[in-house]
Amino acid sequence: MDAAMVTAIAALIGGPVAALGALYGTRGANRAAREGNAVTGFSNLTDQLQEERQELRDEVKALRTELAAKDLEIARLRLQVQQLGGTP
């Protein structure tokens, strides 16, 4: 076997091996990108849920304040009815 034959065989074997190496490397990079996207998506979802939860807390607080004001108004009206001689 001369040098030209060894070089040709090495090229025939080296080409597919290099292609497989590139394919494997790309597959690993794609997996890492997918995992990164999953973490980023989870983080975004968590942020959105926390914002919605805060909005709901604010809404509940406003409704409780409104309910307390209505309870005070009812108590005032009952007292007024009693002062006028009626029964609430």
C-alpha positions as CSV (number, residue, x, y, z in Angstrom):
1,M,0.0,0.0,0.0
2,D,1.4,3.3,-1.0
3,A,0.9,6.7,0.5
4,A,-1.8,7.8,-2.0
5,M,-3.9,4.7,-1.2
6,V,-3.6,5.3,2.6
7,T,-4.6,9.0,2.1
8,A,-7.6,8.0,0.0
9,I,-8.8,5.4,2.5
10,A,-8.3,8.0,5.3
11,A,-10.4,10.5,3.4
12,L,-13.1,7.9,2.8
13,I,-13.3,7.0,6.5
14,G,-12.6,10.5,7.8
15,G,-15.5,12.2,5.9
16,P,-18.3,10.1,7.4
17,V,-16.7,10.2,10.8
18,A,-16.5,14.0,10.7
19,A,-20.1,14.2,9.5
20,L,-21.3,12.0,12.4
21,G,-19.3,14.1,14.8
22,A,-21.0,17.3,13.5
23,L,-24.4,15.7,13.6
24,Y,-23.8,14.6,17.2
25,G,-22.6,18.0,18.2
26,T,-25.6,19.7,16.6
27,R,-27.9,17.3,18.3
28,G,-26.4,18.2,21.7
29,A,-26.6,21.9,21.0
30,N,-30.3,21.5,20.0
31,R,-31.0,19.7,23.2
32,A,-29.3,22.4,25.2
33,A,-31.3,25.0,23.4
34,R,-34.6,23.2,24.0
35,E,-33.8,22.8,27.7
36,G,-32.9,26.5,27.8
37,N,-36.2,27.4,26.2
38,A,-38.1,25.2,28.7
39,V,-36.4,27.0,31.6
40,T,-37.1,30.4,30.1
41,G,-40.7,29.5,29.4
42,F,-41.2,28.2,33.0
43,S,-39.7,31.4,34.3
44,N,-42.0,33.6,32.2
45,L,-45.0,31.5,33.2
46,T,-44.1,31.9,36.9
47,D,-43.8,35.7,36.5
48,Q,-47.2,35.9,34.8
49,L,-48.8,33.8,37.5
50,Q,-47.3,36.0,40.2
51,E,-48.6,39.1,38.5
52,E,-52.1,37.6,38.2
53,R,-52.0,36.5,41.9
54,Q,-51.1,40.1,42.9
55,E,-53.9,41.5,40.8
56,L,-56.3,39.1,42.5
57,R,-55.1,40.1,45.9
58,D,-55.6,43.7,45.1
59,E,-59.1,43.0,43.8
60,V,-60.0,41.0,47.0
61,K,-58.7,43.8,49.1
62,A,-60.9,46.4,47.2
63,L,-63.9,44.1,47.5
64,R,-63.3,43.7,51.3
65,T,-63.1,47.5,51.7
66,E,-66.3,47.9,49.7
67,L,-68.1,45.2,51.8
68,A,-67.0,46.9,55.0
69,A,-68.4,50.2,53.8
70,K,-71.7,48.5,53.0
71,D,-71.8,46.9,56.4
72,L,-71.3,50.2,58.0
73,E,-74.1,51.7,56.0
74,I,-76.4,48.9,56.9
75,A,-75.6,49.4,60.6
76,R,-76.2,53.1,60.3
77,L,-79.6,52.5,58.6
78,R,-80.6,50.0,61.2
79,L,-79.8,52.4,64.0
80,Q,-81.8,55.1,62.2
81,V,-84.8,52.8,61.9
82,Q,-84.6,52.0,65.6
83,Q,-84.4,55.6,66.5
84,L,-87.5,56.3,64.4
85,G,-89.4,53.6,66.4
86,G,-89.3,50.8,63.8
87,T,-87.8,47.3,63.9
88,P,-85.0,46.5,61.5
